[in-house]
């Protein structure tokens, strides 16, 4: 009895038929000198795509060298030569312009560019880049509330990325060490005062560092060398931060339980949504997914010290 798939078609072993002569076209790779795009002659072309490349490369190099006005000028000129359907290059150049404007202190223009990128975001990759850009812009101009909101959105969009949690935790610690006085008036200012109260910041910082070390411990199973060493250092830093916050052990146990509920391989694969269309992605807000659960679990926002905390949870 033949096993299914064990028999072969004789034609597999027959000689190939003459398919006629195939013309071979030689390919000569273009060799370019280092920083060839900086030469004035590089723009002496009627090819709009070549001009786009030259100007973008000039902007990228100037940005790397810290020449932000030069980079901004190059990026601005580059925009004139980008085809309407070349959305990836357009987004890349707009982001470069926003970062240059931020470094140059041009707040209004930087915000306009961020808004423009927000309108054109169509998938989770776009949104991730946008949120990272927002964090940079808001941090530079001292916009604390929007910066925290962007970090929380990153945690909600990519819940298994430990670095977003770690950065949010560090921000909470910084605000605890350097309290902010609000000058704004109105409902939004009141909400931000509540959001940035000392008790809430302590609890949120501890929550973020617990989540960070939970995720890094999972990742350690498939890491080695300097990557593993780096993560072990961050885990130690998270442990020290948790000990410094000095929440009681019952609170730490509850936070660990809530923040580890979704940390299983199948759940993590299901929620992996990098590159998906935003129309098909339903992202729960930070409050809905974690914060409300923490408060409902009985953890008080004003958690005083009731004994030493256990940083080995």
Buried (B, 14 or more C-beta within 10 A) or exposed (E): EEEEEEEEEEEEEEEEEEEEEEEEEEEEEEEEEEEEBEEEEBEEEEEEEBBBBBBBBBBBBBBEEEBBEBBBBBBBBBBEBBEEEBEEBBBBBBBBBBBBBBBBEBBEBBBBBBEBBBEEBEBBBBBBBBBBBBBBBBBBBEBBBBBBBBBBBBBBBBBBBBEBBBBBBBBBBEBBEEEEEEEEEEEEEEEBBEBBBEEBBBBBBBBBBBBBBBBBBBEBEEBEEEEBEEBBEBBEBBBEBBBBBBBBEEBBEBBBBBBBEBBEEEEBEEEEBEEEEBEEEEBEEBEEBBBEBBBEEEBEBEBEEEEEBEBEB
